Amino acid sequence: MTYRIRVGRAALLAAILCAAFSAASAQTGIAESERAGWETFLATAKIGDSVQLGGPEATTRPWKLTLTRDDVTRFGLWKSVDRGPEEGGPDRWRFEIAAYRLDVFLGLDMVPPTVERIFQGKKGSLQLWMEATVSLKNRMAGGPDAPAVGLEAWNRKAYLQRVFDSLIANDDRNINNILIADGDRLMILIDHSRTFRTAAPYDAALVYGAAGLLKARDGSPYLFAQLPRAFVEKLRKMDARSVKEAVLGHLDNREVRALLGRRDLVLKEVDDLIRAKGEAAVLY
């Protein structure tokens, strides 16, 4: 992952990480028909109170904004971080939007609605603050309880998280930026400013998977053993043009090429799994 956990808890994480995927089920709890409305809300709502967050779990110093439009009031998380490799990055606000747009394109619905918004005269990303959630860190704090939705359903969520983070070269996943809701039925992924890497090793390797960069303490890989058939078909059809259209200009050409290279590695691993186990065991 880089799940920043002491790995004695890795088994719990595998156990505590994925309801079965379907196009009709919203992992964020936001129906597809409501998504455009929330994007409009984020882009146009009046900004009221604002609080800058800090501490070890808010290293990009984002702002929590109170947003109001008509009779609806919600919070949003605004980021303007824009650091290149020479400054310890890449760590860029535009990657937050690219991650959301790619999530929508692939039909995962694990990333909350995120748009570009100017605040204090600066461009940044504004993401809908997800209410009634608990971080995986807090979910795990009480001990290794079994996931309420059942282990198979939970693991399927974990596989989706791993394959998505492999595609976007996210080695910064941790138990604070995975949110759980609705009795473990929903897994919500946040914090994607340190993603879409183009330099080695992320230009030619995946974070997760059989040959992934990240391994458990015992050396075993973090697999994505089962995936939705519709998701895999979307990966097969994805090309530079469709990606650029999906992310609305928030990735440059080099970042798109690196993403497609990682897509090829994911598909190779999926095809290897199908040959070894049979299509019915891998795709659902």
Secondary structure, DSSP 8 states (H G I E B T S, - for coil): ----S-GGGHHHHHHH------TT--TTS--HHHHHHHHHHHHHSEEEEEEE--STT-TT--EEEEEEETTEEEEEEEE--EE-GGGT--EEHHHHHHHHHHHHHHT---S--EEEEEETTEEEEEEE---S-EEHHHHHHT-----TT-HHHHHHHHHHHHHHHHHTT-----TTSEEEETTTTEEEE---SS----STTTTS--SSSTT-S-B-TTS-B-----B-HHHHHHHHH--HHHHHHHHTT-S-HHHHHHHHHHHHHHHHHHHHHHHHH-HHHHB-
